[in-house]
Amino acid sequence: MAAKVLIVTGDAAESLEVLYPYQRLREEGYEVHVAAPSRKKLRFVVHDFEPGFDTYTEKPGYTLPADLAFAEVEPAQYAAVVIPGGRAPEYLRADPELRKILKSFFDADKPVAQICHGPLLTAAVGELAGRRVTAYPALEIDMQSAGATYQDAEAVVDGTLVSSRAWPDHPAWMREFLKVLRQKAPLPQP
């Protein structure tokens, strides 16, 4: 049986930051489940960069059904967790069920992949203190306030925590995360 990976997200998550790891991990052979505050069709957004804007723009993105509500997740069944960015982490960090889920992954030293605004969730559970991370550059102060050392890089690996700035860094992010995941949760060889 393939190892399972959990993606925790919600409405207004960045489409690419959910769908890229979802597809890449499935391609690798992992079973992937999407968890959200409730089982429903999630509505994602597309963040892009346009000339003349001081920050990213936001447009409607893809949809994907959540497999599980946070309250249904049994963290022990999963080898790793992925935390996409977008605007979802801003409100998800207040969800007590999600905070319990994330804390259990850190307590068990399981692989955690976070990108863009996703580190707002790991900050909310107190797991960034003393770590090296990256995030969307506008979050540098938030990362430092959470006790982390911020690095402006495509991917930063600190033990089993792999972070990235945003969707343009996907190749480096997944390359580093898969190294950690393969070591901690290798798939059976055919």
C-alpha positions as a Markdown table, in Angstrom:
| # | Residue | x | y | z |
|---|---|---|---|---|
| 1 | Met | 0.0 | 0.0 | 0.0 |
| 2 | Ala | 1.3 | 3.4 | -1.0 |
| 3 | Ala | 2.2 | 5.9 | 1.8 |
| 4 | Lys | -0.4 | 8.7 | 2.1 |
| 5 | Val | 0.3 | 12.4 | 2.0 |
| 6 | Leu | -2.2 | 15.0 | 3.3 |
| 7 | Ile | -2.8 | 18.4 | 1.7 |
| 8 | Val | -4.5 | 20.9 | 4.1 |
| 9 | Thr | -6.2 | 23.8 | 2.4 |
| 10 | Gly | -9.4 | 25.8 | 1.9 |
| 11 | Asp | -11.1 | 28.3 | -0.3 |
| 12 | Ala | -8.9 | 31.0 | -1.8 |
| 13 | Ala | -5.8 | 28.8 | -1.8 |
| 14 | Glu | -3.5 | 29.3 | -4.8 |
| 15 | Ser | -4.6 | 26.9 | -7.5 |
| 16 | Leu | -1.0 | 25.9 | -8.6 |
| 17 | Glu | 0.2 | 25.4 | -5.0 |
| 18 | Val | -2.5 | 22.8 | -4.4 |
| 19 | Leu | -2.7 | 21.1 | -7.8 |
| 20 | Tyr | 1.1 | 20.9 | -8.6 |
| 21 | Pro | 2.0 | 18.9 | -5.4 |
| 22 | Tyr | -1.3 | 17.0 | -5.6 |
| 23 | Gln | -0.4 | 15.7 | -9.1 |
| 24 | Arg | 3.4 | 15.4 | -8.6 |
| 25 | Leu | 3.0 | 13.3 | -5.5 |
| 26 | Arg | 0.4 | 11.1 | -7.1 |
| 27 | Glu | 2.8 | 10.7 | -10.1 |
| 28 | Glu | 5.5 | 9.6 | -7.7 |
| 29 | Gly | 3.2 | 6.9 | -6.3 |
| 30 | Tyr | 1.9 | 8.4 | -3.1 |
| 31 | Glu | -1.8 | 8.4 | -2.2 |
| 32 | Val | -2.9 | 12.0 | -1.7 |
| 33 | His | -5.9 | 13.3 | 0.3 |
| 34 | Val | -7.1 | 16.9 | 0.4 |
| 35 | Ala | -8.5 | 18.1 | 3.8 |
| 36 | Ala | -10.4 | 21.4 | 4.4 |
| 37 | Pro | -12.7 | 22.8 | 7.1 |
| 38 | Ser | -15.5 | 20.7 | 5.5 |
| 39 | Arg | -16.1 | 18.3 | 2.7 |
| 40 | Lys | -17.1 | 20.5 | -0.2 |
| 41 | Lys | -15.9 | 21.7 | -3.6 |
| 42 | Leu | -13.1 | 24.1 | -2.8 |
| 43 | Arg | -12.7 | 27.2 | -4.9 |
| 44 | Phe | -9.1 | 28.2 | -5.5 |
| 45 | Val | -7.6 | 31.4 | -6.9 |
| 46 | Val | -4.8 | 32.4 | -9.3 |
| 47 | His | -2.2 | 34.8 | -8.1 |
| 48 | Asp | -0.1 | 36.4 | -10.8 |
| 49 | Phe | 2.2 | 39.3 | -11.4 |
| 50 | Glu | 1.3 | 42.1 | -13.7 |
| 51 | Pro | 3.2 | 45.3 | -14.8 |
| 52 | Gly | 2.3 | 48.3 | -12.8 |
| 53 | Phe | 1.0 | 46.4 | -9.7 |
| 54 | Asp | 3.0 | 46.7 | -6.4 |
| 55 | Thr | 1.8 | 43.2 | -5.4 |
| 56 | Tyr | 0.2 | 40.1 | -7.0 |
| 57 | Thr | -3.2 | 40.1 | -8.6 |
| 58 | Glu | -5.9 | 37.6 | -7.8 |
| 59 | Lys | -8.3 | 35.9 | -10.2 |
| 60 | Pro | -10.7 | 33.0 | -9.9 |
| 61 | Gly | -8.9 | 29.6 | -10.2 |
| 62 | Tyr | -9.7 | 25.9 | -10.3 |
| 63 | Thr | -11.9 | 23.9 | -8.1 |
| 64 | Leu | -11.3 | 20.6 | -6.3 |
| 65 | Pro | -13.4 | 18.6 | -3.9 |
| 66 | Ala | -12.0 | 18.1 | -0.4 |
| 67 | Asp | -11.7 | 14.4 | 0.5 |
| 68 | Leu | -12.0 | 15.0 | 4.2 |
| 69 | Ala | -13.0 | 17.6 | 6.8 |
| 70 | Phe | -10.2 | 18.5 | 9.2 |
| 71 | Ala | -12.2 | 16.9 | 12.0 |
| 72 | Glu | -12.1 | 13.5 | 10.1 |
| 73 | Val | -8.3 | 13.5 | 9.6 |
| 74 | Glu | -6.3 | 10.9 | 11.5 |
| 75 | Pro | -2.7 | 12.2 | 11.2 |
| 76 | Ala | -1.2 | 8.9 | 12.1 |
| 77 | Gln | -2.4 | 7.5 | 8.8 |
| 78 | Tyr | -0.2 | 10.1 | 6.8 |
| 79 | Ala | 3.5 | 10.1 | 6.1 |
| 80 | Ala | 3.6 | 13.8 | 5.4 |
| 81 | Val | 1.6 | 17.0 | 5.0 |
| 82 | Val | 1.7 | 19.8 | 2.3 |
| 83 | Ile | 0.6 | 23.3 | 3.2 |
| 84 | Pro | -0.2 | 25.4 | 0.1 |
| 85 | Gly | -0.4 | 29.2 | 0.1 |
| 86 | Gly | -2.8 | 31.7 | -1.3 |
| 87 | Arg | -5.2 | 33.5 | 1.1 |
| 88 | Ala | -6.5 | 30.3 | 2.7 |
| 89 | Pro | -3.8 | 30.2 | 5.4 |
| 90 | Glu | -4.9 | 33.6 | 6.7 |
| 91 | Tyr | -8.2 | 32.2 | 8.0 |
| 92 | Leu | -7.2 | 28.5 | 8.4 |
| 93 | Arg | -4.7 | 29.3 | 11.1 |
| 94 | Ala | -7.6 | 30.0 | 13.5 |
| 95 | Asp | -9.0 | 26.5 | 13.0 |
| 96 | Pro | -8.3 | 24.4 | 16.1 |
| 97 | Glu | -8.7 | 21.1 | 14.3 |
| 98 | Leu | -6.1 | 22.0 | 11.7 |
| 99 | Arg | -3.7 | 23.3 | 14.4 |
| 100 | Lys | -4.0 | 19.9 | 16.1 |
| 101 | Ile | -3.3 | 18.1 | 12.8 |
| 102 | Leu | -0.2 | 20.2 | 12.1 |
| 103 | Lys | 1.2 | 19.9 | 15.6 |
| 104 | Ser | 1.0 | 16.1 | 15.3 |
| 105 | Phe | 3.1 | 16.1 | 12.2 |
| 106 | Phe | 5.8 | 18.2 | 13.8 |
| 107 | Asp | 5.7 | 16.1 | 17.1 |
| 108 | Ala | 6.2 | 13.0 | 15.0 |
| 109 | Asp | 9.0 | 14.6 | 12.9 |
| 110 | Lys | 7.2 | 13.8 | 9.7 |
| 111 | Pro | 7.9 | 15.7 | 6.5 |
| 112 | Val | 6.1 | 19.0 | 6.1 |
| 113 | Ala | 6.1 | 21.0 | 2.8 |
| 114 | Gln | 5.0 | 24.6 | 3.0 |
| 115 | Ile | 4.9 | 27.3 | 0.3 |
| 116 | Cys | 4.0 | 31.0 | -0.1 |
| 117 | His | 1.6 | 32.0 | 2.8 |
| 118 | Gly | 1.5 | 28.4 | 4.1 |
| 119 | Pro | 4.1 | 29.2 | 6.8 |
| 120 | Leu | 1.4 | 31.3 | 8.5 |
| 121 | Leu | 0.0 | 27.9 | 9.6 |
| 122 | Thr | 3.2 | 26.6 | 11.0 |
| 123 | Ala | 3.8 | 29.9 | 12.8 |
| 124 | Ala | 0.3 | 29.5 | 14.3 |
| 125 | Val | 1.3 | 26.2 | 15.9 |
| 126 | Gly | 4.7 | 27.6 | 17.2 |
| 127 | Glu | 6.8 | 25.4 | 15.0 |
| 128 | Leu | 9.0 | 28.0 | 13.3 |
| 129 | Ala | 11.1 | 29.1 | 16.2 |
| 130 | Gly | 14.8 | 28.4 | 15.6 |
| 131 | Arg | 14.2 | 27.1 | 12.1 |
| 132 | Arg | 15.4 | 28.3 | 8.7 |
| 133 | Val | 12.5 | 29.0 | 6.3 |
| 134 | Thr | 11.4 | 30.8 | 3.2 |
| 135 | Ala | 8.0 | 32.1 | 2.3 |
| 136 | Tyr | 6.4 | 34.7 | 0.1 |
| 137 | Pro | 8.8 | 37.6 | 0.4 |
| 138 | Ala | 6.1 | 39.9 | 2.0 |
| 139 | Leu | 6.0 | 37.5 | 5.0 |
| 140 | Glu | 9.7 | 37.9 | 5.9 |
| 141 | Ile | 8.7 | 40.0 | 9.0 |
| 142 | Asp | 6.1 | 37.4 | 10.0 |
| 143 | Met | 8.6 | 34.6 | 9.8 |
| 144 | Gln | 11.1 | 36.6 | 11.9 |
| 145 | Ser | 8.3 | 37.4 | 14.4 |
| 146 | Ala | 7.7 | 33.6 | 14.7 |
| 147 | Gly | 11.3 | 33.1 | 15.6 |
| 148 | Ala | 12.5 | 31.8 | 12.2 |
| 149 | Thr | 15.5 | 32.8 | 10.2 |
| 150 | Tyr | 14.1 | 33.9 | 6.8 |
| 151 | Gln | 16.1 | 33.0 | 3.6 |
| 152 | Asp | 15.1 | 34.4 | 0.2 |
| 153 | Ala | 15.6 | 31.1 | -1.8 |
| 154 | Glu | 13.6 | 28.8 | -4.0 |
| 155 | Ala | 13.6 | 26.1 | -1.4 |
| 156 | Val | 14.9 | 25.9 | 2.2 |
| 157 | Val | 15.3 | 22.6 | 4.0 |
| 158 | Asp | 15.4 | 22.5 | 7.8 |
| 159 | Gly | 15.2 | 18.9 | 8.9 |
| 160 | Thr | 11.9 | 17.6 | 7.7 |
| 161 | Leu | 10.5 | 21.0 | 7.0 |
| 162 | Val | 10.8 | 22.1 | 3.4 |
| 163 | Ser | 9.6 | 25.6 | 2.5 |
| 164 | Ser | 9.4 | 27.7 | -0.7 |
| 165 | Arg | 8.5 | 31.2 | -1.7 |
| 166 | Ala | 5.7 | 30.7 | -4.3 |
| 167 | Trp | 4.6 | 28.7 | -7.4 |
| 168 | Pro | 7.5 | 29.8 | -9.7 |
| 169 | Asp | 9.7 | 27.8 | -7.3 |
| 170 | His | 7.7 | 24.5 | -7.6 |
| 171 | Pro | 10.5 | 22.4 | -9.2 |
| 172 | Ala | 13.0 | 23.2 | -6.5 |
| 173 | Trp | 10.4 | 22.9 | -3.7 |
| 174 | Met | 9.1 | 19.4 | -4.8 |
| 175 | Arg | 12.7 | 18.2 | -5.6 |
| 176 | Glu | 13.8 | 18.9 | -2.1 |
| 177 | Phe | 10.5 | 17.7 | -0.5 |
| 178 | Leu | 10.7 | 14.4 | -2.4 |
| 179 | Lys | 14.2 | 13.8 | -1.1 |
| 180 | Val | 13.0 | 14.2 | 2.5 |
| 181 | Leu | 9.8 | 12.2 | 1.8 |
| 182 | Arg | 11.6 | 9.3 | 0.1 |
| 183 | Gln | 13.9 | 9.0 | 3.0 |
| 184 | Lys | 11.2 | 9.1 | 5.7 |
| 185 | Ala | 8.4 | 7.3 | 3.8 |
| 186 | Pro | 9.9 | 5.3 | 0.9 |
| 187 | Leu | 7.5 | 3.7 | -1.5 |
| 188 | Pro | 7.6 | -0.1 | -2.0 |
| 189 | Gln | 9.6 | -1.1 | -5.0 |
| 190 | Pro | 7.8 | -3.0 | -7.7 |
